[in-house]
């Protein structure tokens, strides 16, 4: 005697009002969870706009974007690394080494501006390549490998400048970060282009699929024929290259080469990625989510500055935000799998 089988359908029966109501609530809840960062960002913007007329202005919006640009590049690179289940703690010192390299070369050879810029970015690529090789081929834990690079890079930055900032950079170098294109400063344009390129790559290319596969299950990715070593190396190279670009932008903005430039950027980048919904275990996250996370952080910092909130309270608020974001993300994950 056969047992009747119940087939569940996504759409509720048209004559079942209670079921339809339940289905509608579920869809609304899923929609709210999926767009929670957008909602939070809008609420934060509304609050600061209500508290201060200075916040909701075009010049202030440009200020937020300019502050976010170099930070965004580092966060985008960190996103790719975290998607593979790794972490890059070295980006802050890579920013410093890249900035010091570019500053040193442009001071010694003022007529070789773009060579200095290329060398600065090249240093970032080299640092990322070293990280990638150590992690992918020697199987050193990403935390340990990049922590070592963080320490070594910080020391190299001070060595390049003999323990002091490099000043006297030509004005042409300062124009890199202060040139306006279509009403926006060049770093903002770089941020937008970087976002579009990386978002497209991660969503529509085989490389993006391989990154997610490695983060989801490296052993299974190996079995499926993915060159996991090459993929891991590539994401750390990209992270290092973007940190190098960020170093050029930051040093151009201040027209100087401080050896401690970029200190703490690694933690801010990780915070933006986590707030944006990425999993530190790898395999889940998006460039779009990271963009929302870093915009939320920059908007909070900007709004709290306008309201003259002390910096230590800003740190407390940022910490609470990170913990809350992780808690909401874990709750949403459990809910979707239950």
Secondary structure, 3 states (H helix, E strand, C coil): CCCCCCCCCCCCCCCCHHHHHHHHHHHHHHHHHHCHHHHHHHHHHHHHHHHCCCCCCHHHHHHHHHHHHHHHHHHHHHHHHHHCCCCCCCHHHHHHHHHHHHHHHHHHCCCCHHHHHHHHHHHHHHHHHHHHHHHHCCCCCHHHHHHHHHHHHHHHHHHHCCCCCECCCCHHHHHHHHCEECCEEHHHHHHHHHHHHHHHHHHHCHHHHHHHHHHHCHHHHHHCCCCHHHHHHHHHHHHHHHHHHHHHHHHHHHCCECCCCCCCHHHHHHHHHHHCCCCCCCCCCCHHHHHHHHHHHHHHHHHHHHCCCCHHHHHHHHHHHHHHHHHHHHHHHHHHHC
